[in-house]
Amino acid sequence: MTHTPLPAVTGPVAPLLDGLGDRLPGLRALYEDLHAHPELSFQEFRTAGIAAARLRDQGWEVTEGVGGTGVVGVLANGEGPVVLLRADMDGLPVEERTGLPYASTATGTDPDGRTVPVMHACGHDVHVACLLGATAQLAATRDRWRGTVVAVLQPAEEVGGAPAMIDDGFLDRFPRADICLAQHVAPTPVGFVGTRPGPVMAASDNLRVRLHGRGGHGSMPETTVDPVVLAAAVVMRLQTVVSREIAAAQTAVVTVGSLHAGTKENIIPDTAELMVNIRSTTPDVRERVLRAVERIVFAEAAASGAPKDPEILPFNTFPVTVNDHDATHAVQAALAEALGADHVFTLPRPVTGSEDFGTFGTALDVPSVFWHFGGADPALFRDIDPASLLENGIPDTIPANHSPYFAPAPEPTLEIGVTTLLAAAAHWLTGPADHG
């Protein structure tokens, strides 16, 4: 691949990067191995075992099985701040189509007992490799920083694994962080980083909607209440929530990602089930969208003459991810010093994807900062000004997260991901005197 050369890394992070070049081939091999062996949420046994073994080899105090399959490493290095660094580990039920030599052919069993393909379609393999690279550097450069680092390898980010770790006594079992830091690889040019103070990722509400009809023979629909037609009406009507009930200046997304009904072409079933995903960035918009979805589901059921009210069951709800203002400005300055100011951008609005990382900072009542770093070949963006991506979004020719074609370029993405984690952490770990 090609990439824009980055300036030599400067600032407090530079001493923490000594020896990283020698470590990169091993990180590349680790990344390819993780990519080829993804695991579904709360099933990350192999990944967790690899992470735990690596941390132990580096000299970290390691606890396994936190919140299910989570791994926590602690490295105490004298008096100083406690910095939490987090990476998520789970893959997705997606069949990989990248054609890479290390592409996944793995399968897993989903919560409904179905065998599904599994892929690291969201880049969590990148996150794990970058964090383990950063932990190796921290262990090897202990004479150049002071404090304590808590490395969190989190399970099940896609379905809310952070609360599971909190519920498993995380707050009492490990040193209480003064700052929580995390990052996410994005389908933007490698070498570029984006974040913002305040809301940075949307809230996510997931609903399982069960519609009730009255089944019968496909040749006599007049004797039935067809839940397939009812489901279709609901799906179409839900498309009006954002377009007709949310102001253009506000942000919301309503997606029906799953619709299941019936077993045979000539049998009208009794029920249909929808899986609905809602994204919002303010409490007011969230409440309006949820009310609208409920109203439409019940109204369409009534219009169809459904014999029984629909059931709406919430699950896997994520709050808005909010970056602390002061800490975010500090991280942006540290990243700009490390990568160059022309490689660090302030996002104009929250990303409509969602994250449960903010659960750590909220539970600990400390600041947190979350940022996105590019993992796509800049050659794909040759005629696009990186700054224009902030306003116009990613071209639809670029595979995005959750796509079966999503494949971050390992080089130099891994090197940059290690650098960004360490640069952000160095703001706290190297002490005020080292900030000039």
Backbone torsions as a table, in degrees:
resi	resn	phi	psi	omega
1	MET	NA	166.0	173.9
2	THR	-110.4	154.1	176.3
3	HIS	-154.8	153.8	178.5
4	THR	-69.6	123.7	-179.7
5	PRO	-59.8	137.3	177.8
6	LEU	-96.9	150.9	177.7
7	PRO	-67.3	162.0	176.1
8	ALA	-59.2	135.5	-176.9
9	VAL	-68.3	132.3	178.9
10	THR	-127.3	176.6	176.1
11	GLY	91.7	-172.6	-174.8
12	PRO	-58.6	-24.4	-177.1
13	VAL	-76.2	-23.5	-171.8
14	ALA	-53.1	-46.2	179.8
15	PRO	-64.7	-24.2	-179.3
16	LEU	-77.6	-9.4	-176.8
17	LEU	-98.3	-0.6	-179.8
18	ASP	-56.8	127.7	178.3
19	GLY	87.5	-2.4	-178.2
20	LEU	-62.5	-37.7	-179.2
21	GLY	-57.1	-38.7	179.4
22	ASP	-70.6	-23.4	-177.2
23	ARG	-85.6	-17.9	-171.7
24	LEU	-63.1	-40.6	177.9
25	PRO	-58.6	-39.0	177.7
26	GLY	-67.8	-36.8	176.9
27	LEU	-66.5	-38.0	177.0
28	ARG	-61.9	-43.9	178.9
29	ALA	-64.6	-39.8	177.0
30	LEU	-61.9	-46.8	179.6
31	TYR	-58.4	-46.7	-178.7
32	GLU	-63.6	-37.9	177.8
33	ASP	-65.1	-45.4	178.3
34	LEU	-63.1	-39.9	-179.6
35	HIS	-63.6	-38.4	-177.9
36	ALA	-76.5	-14.7	-176.1
37	HIS	-129.9	59.9	179.7
38	PRO	-72.6	157.1	179.0
39	GLU	-135.7	145.4	-179.0
40	LEU	-70.1	167.1	-178.8
41	SER	-56.0	134.1	-178.0
42	PHE	64.8	12.2	175.2
43	GLN	-121.9	22.3	-171.8
44	GLU	-84.6	48.5	-174.2
45	PHE	-66.8	-46.5	-179.7
46	ARG	-65.2	-47.6	-179.4
47	THR	-60.1	-45.1	179.7
48	ALA	-62.4	-39.7	179.1
49	GLY	-63.3	-41.3	177.8
50	ILE	-63.9	-45.9	-179.1
51	ALA	-62.2	-44.8	-178.8
52	ALA	-62.8	-43.4	-179.6
53	ALA	-63.6	-41.6	-180.0
54	ARG	-64.5	-44.2	179.9
55	LEU	-62.6	-42.2	178.3
56	ARG	-61.7	-44.1	179.3
57	ASP	-60.8	-30.4	-179.9
58	GLN	-81.1	-11.8	178.8
59	GLY	102.6	15.3	179.3
60	TRP	-86.2	151.5	169.5
61	GLU	-82.3	122.3	-167.3
62	VAL	-119.4	136.5	172.9
63	THR	-124.0	128.3	179.8
64	GLU	-106.2	167.0	174.8
65	GLY	71.1	24.5	-179.7
66	VAL	-82.7	120.4	-177.7
67	GLY	66.4	28.1	-178.8
68	GLY	111.4	-88.2	-177.8
69	THR	-118.4	13.3	-177.6
70	GLY	-71.6	152.2	178.2
71	VAL	-125.4	134.3	177.1
72	VAL	-126.2	125.8	175.0
73	GLY	-111.6	139.5	179.0
74	VAL	-124.7	129.1	176.1
75	LEU	-126.2	104.3	179.2
76	ALA	-91.2	132.2	-174.2
77	ASN	-142.1	57.4	177.1
78	GLY	88.2	-177.5	179.7
79	GLU	-68.6	141.2	178.6
80	GLY	153.9	-179.1	-177.9
81	PRO	-64.7	158.8	173.6
82	VAL	-105.2	120.2	-176.2
83	VAL	-114.0	125.4	176.2
84	LEU	-97.0	126.1	174.7
85	LEU	-116.9	127.7	-174.2
86	ARG	-122.6	140.8	168.7
87	ALA	-133.4	145.6	178.4
88	ASP	-99.7	154.8	-168.1
89	MET	-118.0	-15.8	-166.6
90	ASP	-83.6	150.6	172.7
91	GLY	-96.7	-172.6	-175.3
92	LEU	-126.2	154.7	175.5
93	PRO	-76.9	70.7	-177.7
94	VAL	-130.5	139.9	176.8
95	GLU	-88.0	118.5	-175.1
96	GLU	-69.5	138.6	179.0
97	ARG	-132.3	24.8	-176.6
98	THR	-75.0	-26.0	-176.1
99	GLY	76.3	9.6	179.6
100	LEU	-67.0	150.4	177.5
101	PRO	-64.4	-21.5	178.0
102	TYR	-109.0	25.4	179.2
103	ALA	-63.0	150.2	-179.9
104	SER	-77.8	137.2	168.2
105	THR	-120.0	16.7	-174.3
106	ALA	-72.8	154.6	171.3
107	THR	-128.8	162.5	177.7
108	GLY	-148.7	176.1	178.4
109	THR	-109.3	119.8	-177.2
110	ASP	-79.5	174.3	-176.6
111	PRO	-60.6	-20.1	177.8
112	ASP	-91.9	7.4	177.1
113	GLY	83.8	9.4	-178.9
114	ARG	-91.1	144.0	173.6
115	THR	-80.8	124.9	-175.5
116	VAL	-132.3	152.7	171.6
117	PRO	-69.0	155.2	-179.0
118	VAL	-132.1	137.6	-178.4
119	MET	-146.3	148.3	170.2
120	HIS	-82.7	70.2	-175.0
121	ALA	-82.8	-1.5	-179.8
122	CYS	-117.3	0.4	175.3
123	GLY	86.5	15.1	-179.8
124	HIS	-67.0	-23.8	173.9
125	ASP	-64.0	-37.6	174.6
126	VAL	-61.7	-44.9	-177.2
127	HIS	-61.2	-44.5	-179.4
128	VAL	-63.6	-46.4	-179.3
129	ALA	-61.8	-42.2	-179.5
130	CYS	-65.6	-42.3	-179.9
131	LEU	-65.9	-42.6	179.1
132	LEU	-67.7	-29.0	171.9
133	GLY	-67.7	-41.0	179.2
134	ALA	-66.9	-40.2	-179.8
135	THR	-66.4	-35.8	177.0
136	ALA	-63.6	-42.1	179.0
137	GLN	-65.2	-41.8	179.7
138	LEU	-63.2	-40.3	179.8
139	ALA	-66.8	-32.0	-176.3
140	ALA	-85.4	-10.9	-175.9
141	THR	-125.7	38.6	-174.0
142	ARG	-63.5	-21.1	179.1
143	ASP	-76.1	-2.3	-173.6
144	ARG	-116.5	6.0	177.2
145	TRP	-152.2	161.1	179.6
146	ARG	-136.6	143.3	179.3
147	GLY	133.6	-158.5	179.0
148	THR	-133.2	136.5	176.4
149	VAL	-114.5	132.5	175.0
150	VAL	-110.4	110.0	-179.7
151	ALA	-95.1	120.7	-176.1
152	VAL	-111.3	115.6	171.0
153	LEU	-99.1	100.4	-168.3
154	GLN	-91.9	134.8	173.0
155	PRO	-81.9	159.5	159.9
156	ALA	54.4	42.3	175.7
157	GLU	-60.4	-32.1	-177.1
158	GLU	-66.7	-19.6	-178.2
159	VAL	-129.9	19.1	173.5
160	GLY	91.8	48.3	-179.8
161	GLY	-75.1	-25.2	179.9
162	ALA	-60.8	-46.7	176.2
163	PRO	-59.4	-32.4	178.3
164	ALA	-64.2	-38.0	177.3
165	MET	-68.3	-41.5	177.6
166	ILE	-60.7	-45.1	-178.8
167	ASP	-65.9	-19.8	179.7
168	ASP	-90.4	23.1	173.8
169	GLY	83.2	20.8	-177.2
170	PHE	-53.7	-42.1	-174.3
171	LEU	-63.8	-32.1	-176.6
172	ASP	-96.2	-20.7	-173.0
173	ARG	-88.5	-18.3	-173.2
174	PHE	-132.8	158.4	178.9
175	PRO	-53.8	137.6	-177.8
176	ARG	-77.6	120.6	-175.8
177	ALA	-69.5	149.3	170.1
178	ASP	-93.3	-21.3	-179.8
179	ILE	-152.2	140.9	177.2
180	CYS	-115.3	130.3	-175.1
181	LEU	-129.7	140.2	176.0
182	ALA	-157.8	162.8	-177.8
183	GLN	-143.3	166.5	-179.9
184	HIS	-143.3	130.6	176.5
185	VAL	-71.7	143.4	-174.0
186	ALA	-131.8	159.7	178.4
187	PRO	-81.1	48.1	178.2
188	THR	-117.3	166.2	-175.0
189	PRO	-57.8	135.0	179.0
190	VAL	-60.9	139.1	-178.1
191	GLY	102.6	-12.4	-178.8
192	PHE	-107.5	142.7	-177.4
193	VAL	-127.5	139.8	178.4
194	GLY	-135.1	138.2	174.1
195	THR	-158.3	-177.5	178.6
196	ARG	-161.6	149.9	171.6
197	PRO	-74.5	153.3	-178.4
198	GLY	83.3	-155.6	-178.7
199	PRO	-59.8	126.4	-178.0
200	VAL	-120.3	-25.6	176.5
201	MET	-134.3	147.4	-174.3
202	ALA	-75.7	158.6	167.5
203	ALA	-71.8	153.3	178.4
204	SER	-131.4	126.4	173.0
205	ASP	-118.1	129.4	179.6
206	ASN	-116.5	132.6	-175.8
207	LEU	-126.4	133.8	170.1
208	ARG	-100.4	115.8	-175.6
209	VAL	-109.5	119.5	178.9
210	ARG	-108.1	119.1	-178.6
211	LEU	-103.7	135.6	-176.8
212	HIS	-107.4	130.2	174.5
213	GLY	-124.4	-155.1	175.2
214	ARG	-138.1	111.9	-171.8
215	GLY	-75.1	170.8	179.2
216	GLY	174.1	-167.7	-178.0
217	HIS	-78.1	138.6	-179.3
218	GLY	-63.0	-19.6	179.3
219	SER	-81.8	-10.9	-177.8
220	MET	-131.0	62.8	-176.7
221	PRO	-63.0	-21.0	-178.5
222	GLU	-67.2	-16.5	179.0
223	THR	-93.4	3.9	-174.6
224	THR	-122.2	170.9	162.1
225	VAL	-117.1	107.2	-168.6
226	ASP	-80.6	109.1	-179.2
227	PRO	-72.7	-16.4	177.1
228	VAL	-70.2	-44.8	176.6
229	VAL	-64.4	-41.1	177.2
230	LEU	-60.1	-44.6	179.6
231	ALA	-62.6	-41.2	178.9
232	ALA	-62.3	-40.5	178.8
233	ALA	-64.5	-40.5	178.7
234	VAL	-63.5	-46.2	-179.2
235	VAL	-58.2	-47.3	-178.1
236	MET	-66.6	-41.0	-178.3
237	ARG	-68.0	-32.6	179.0
238	LEU	-63.9	-23.3	178.7
239	GLN	-65.6	-16.5	-179.4
240	THR	-86.9	-10.5	-175.8
241	VAL	-60.8	-53.5	-178.2
242	VAL	-72.6	-43.0	-174.0
243	SER	-71.7	-23.5	-174.8
244	ARG	-124.0	-7.4	-177.4
245	GLU	-124.2	-7.8	179.9
246	ILE	-118.5	131.6	-177.2
247	ALA	-62.5	150.7	-177.1
248	ALA	-60.5	-29.3	-178.4
249	ALA	-82.6	-6.4	179.6
250	GLN	-102.4	165.5	-173.9
251	THR	-119.6	127.7	173.1
252	ALA	-158.7	152.2	175.8
253	VAL	-138.5	135.1	174.0
254	VAL	-125.3	120.7	-177.5
255	THR	-128.8	131.6	168.7
256	VAL	-97.7	105.3	-174.0
257	GLY	-94.3	-9.7	-177.9
258	SER	-151.6	136.4	175.6
259	LEU	-140.5	120.0	-178.9
260	HIS	-128.1	132.0	176.3
261	ALA	-162.4	139.7	169.7
262	GLY	77.7	168.0	-179.4
263	THR	-132.2	-14.3	-174.3
264	LYS	-152.9	152.2	-171.9
265	GLU	-66.9	-23.9	-175.7
266	ASN	-111.6	19.6	176.2
267	ILE	-121.4	121.0	173.3
268	ILE	-82.9	121.1	-173.5
269	PRO	-79.2	172.6	177.8
270	ASP	-84.5	-27.6	-173.2
271	THR	-139.1	161.7	170.4
272	ALA	-139.6	148.7	-178.7
273	GLU	-128.6	132.0	176.7
274	LEU	-114.0	147.1	170.9
275	MET	-115.7	118.3	-172.6
276	VAL	-114.7	133.1	177.6
277	ASN	-116.8	131.5	-177.4
278	ILE	-124.1	132.0	175.9
279	ARG	-119.3	139.9	178.8
280	SER	-154.2	160.9	-177.0
281	THR	-121.8	-1.7	174.9
282	THR	-136.9	151.8	179.2
283	PRO	-59.4	-37.4	-178.0
284	ASP	-65.1	-47.4	179.3
285	VAL	-64.3	-42.1	178.3
286	ARG	-55.8	-48.4	-178.1
287	GLU	-64.1	-40.2	179.9
288	ARG	-65.1	-41.0	180.0
289	VAL	-67.1	-43.9	179.4
290	LEU	-61.1	-42.2	178.0
291	ARG	-63.9	-40.5	-179.0
292	ALA	-65.4	-42.3	179.5
293	VAL	-62.1	-45.3	179.3
294	GLU	-62.2	-43.3	-179.3
295	ARG	-60.9	-44.5	-177.7
296	ILE	-66.9	-43.8	-179.4
297	VAL	-59.7	-47.1	-178.6
298	PHE	-69.7	-37.4	-178.8
299	ALA	-67.8	-41.7	179.0
300	GLU	-67.1	-35.3	176.6
301	ALA	-64.1	-42.4	178.1
302	ALA	-65.3	-41.7	-179.8
303	ALA	-63.6	-29.6	179.9
304	SER	-85.7	-6.0	-177.5
305	GLY	73.2	33.2	-179.7
306	ALA	-58.4	137.6	-177.8
307	PRO	-74.9	-9.5	-175.9
308	LYS	-150.9	143.6	179.1
309	ASP	-60.3	147.0	175.6
310	PRO	-68.3	162.1	176.0
311	GLU	-115.1	131.8	178.4
312	ILE	-121.3	113.7	-175.2
313	LEU	-117.3	113.2	178.0
314	PRO	-72.9	151.1	173.1
315	PHE	-158.4	157.7	175.5
316	ASN	47.6	58.2	178.6
317	THR	-89.1	128.7	177.8
318	PHE	-113.3	137.8	174.6
319	PRO	-78.6	171.6	171.6
320	VAL	-61.3	135.3	174.1
321	THR	-85.8	119.5	-173.7
322	VAL	-116.5	123.1	175.8
323	ASN	-86.1	132.5	174.3
324	ASP	-63.1	134.9	-174.1
325	HIS	-62.6	-54.7	-175.7
326	ASP	-64.8	-44.0	-178.9
327	ALA	-65.1	-36.3	179.2
328	THR	-65.7	-43.4	177.5
329	HIS	-61.5	-37.2	178.4
330	ALA	-66.1	-41.9	179.1
331	VAL	-66.4	-42.9	178.5
332	GLN	-59.3	-42.2	178.9
333	ALA	-65.1	-39.8	179.5
334	ALA	-66.4	-41.2	179.0
335	LEU	-68.0	-38.6	178.6
336	ALA	-64.8	-37.9	178.5
337	GLU	-67.3	-35.3	-177.8
338	ALA	-78.5	-42.7	-172.0
339	LEU	-104.2	-17.2	-172.7
340	GLY	106.6	135.1	-175.1
341	ALA	-60.9	-27.6	-178.5
342	ASP	-78.9	2.2	178.0
343	HIS	-109.4	1.2	-176.2
344	VAL	-121.5	123.5	-173.7
345	PHE	-121.9	150.4	171.0
346	THR	-94.5	121.1	179.6
347	LEU	-67.4	135.5	-176.9
348	PRO	-74.7	-18.3	-177.3
349	ARG	-154.9	163.0	177.4
350	PRO	-63.6	147.2	172.4
351	VAL	-73.5	139.9	-175.3
352	THR	-80.5	-6.9	168.0
353	GLY	-69.2	168.3	-175.9
354	SER	-127.8	160.7	-174.9
355	GLU	-147.3	148.5	172.9
356	ASP	-104.8	6.9	-179.4
357	PHE	-57.0	-37.8	-178.0
358	GLY	-58.9	-17.5	178.5
359	THR	-58.2	-36.0	-179.2
360	PHE	-64.4	-51.7	-179.5
361	GLY	-62.8	-39.5	179.5
362	THR	-64.5	-45.9	-179.0
363	ALA	-65.7	-36.7	179.7
364	LEU	-82.8	-14.5	-176.1
365	ASP	59.5	47.8	178.1
366	VAL	-133.2	163.4	179.0
367	PRO	-65.9	152.2	172.1
368	SER	-139.3	154.3	179.4
369	VAL	-138.1	132.9	-179.8
370	PHE	-129.0	133.5	-179.3
371	TRP	-136.6	164.2	177.2
372	HIS	-113.1	138.0	176.6
373	PHE	-126.8	141.2	-173.1
374	GLY	-70.0	147.0	177.5
375	GLY	-134.2	10.3	-176.9
376	ALA	-103.2	148.7	179.2
377	ASP	-60.1	120.4	179.2
378	PRO	-59.0	-20.4	177.5
379	ALA	-60.4	-26.9	178.3
380	LEU	-70.9	-15.1	-177.7
381	PHE	-116.0	25.6	-170.7
382	ARG	-54.6	-38.4	-176.5
383	ASP	-99.9	16.6	-176.4
384	ILE	-121.5	127.6	173.7
385	ASP	-70.4	123.7	-179.0
386	PRO	-52.2	-34.7	-179.7
387	ALA	-64.4	-30.1	-179.0
388	SER	-68.8	-22.2	177.9
389	LEU	-62.5	-28.3	-179.9
390	LEU	-63.2	-36.7	-178.1
391	GLU	-92.7	-37.3	-171.5
392	ASN	-99.6	-11.4	178.9
393	GLY	81.9	179.4	-177.8
394	ILE	-80.1	133.9	176.4
395	PRO	-58.3	146.3	-176.8
396	ASP	-72.5	-3.2	175.0
397	THR	-83.6	-9.6	-178.4
398	ILE	-98.8	119.3	178.4
399	PRO	-61.4	128.5	-178.3
400	ALA	-101.8	173.3	177.3
401	ASN	-53.2	140.5	-178.8
402	HIS	79.4	1.2	173.5
403	SER	-82.4	145.6	175.1
404	PRO	-65.9	-10.3	179.8
405	TYR	-104.4	3.2	-176.9
406	PHE	-69.4	122.1	-176.7
407	ALA	-151.9	90.5	176.8
408	PRO	-56.9	143.4	177.2
409	ALA	-75.5	119.5	-175.6
410	PRO	-58.8	-35.1	-178.5
411	GLU	-115.4	127.2	1.4
412	PRO	-97.8	25.0	-175.5
413	THR	-56.3	-44.8	-177.8
414	LEU	-63.1	-43.3	179.5
415	GLU	-61.3	-43.3	-179.0
416	ILE	-68.8	-39.2	178.9
417	GLY	-63.0	-38.5	174.6
418	VAL	-65.4	-43.2	-178.4
419	THR	-62.7	-43.5	-178.2
420	THR	-66.5	-41.2	176.9
421	LEU	-59.9	-47.2	-177.5
422	LEU	-69.9	-35.5	179.2
423	ALA	-63.9	-44.2	178.8
424	ALA	-64.5	-46.1	-178.6
425	ALA	-64.8	-34.7	-176.9
426	ALA	-61.9	-27.2	178.4
427	HIS	-56.7	-35.9	179.5
428	TRP	-93.9	-36.6	-169.3
429	LEU	-82.8	-22.5	-177.1
430	THR	-92.3	-4.1	173.2
431	GLY	85.1	149.9	-178.3
432	PRO	-54.5	-33.1	-175.2
433	ALA	-65.6	-24.5	-177.4
434	ASP	-87.8	-1.3	-178.8
435	HIS	-91.7	-2.6	-179.9
436	GLY	73.7	NA	NA
